[in-house]
């Protein structure tokens, strides 16, 4: 396969996923990233992880052999949404060491306050 053919195939598949995600967003709103939360209290990330698990289970159970749904495109779409969600909610930049130091400082301050009260 030539590099041009590969690049074209990648572009076409990603375009298909983009079109799918935009169409679903227009149809259902931004419900994957901003869940309504009437019955479920899952965060957007947890909801996406549940959907990804569901798609993986369908693949495991042989859904790729059936034409009832395009599980692969849905799975890729949910992974893209998870990436979007992760990028919009960056993880804290502090590490475990900094957290431990802060916890120790809090304990020390609490002890000092107790000592002052006695």
Secondary structure, 3 states (H helix, E strand, C coil): CCHHHHHHHHHHHHHHHHHHHHHHHHHHCCCCCCCCCCCCCCCHHHHHHHHHHHHHHHHHCCHHHCCCCCHHHHHHHHHHHHHHHHHHCCCCCCCHHHHHHHHHHHHHHHHHHHHHHC
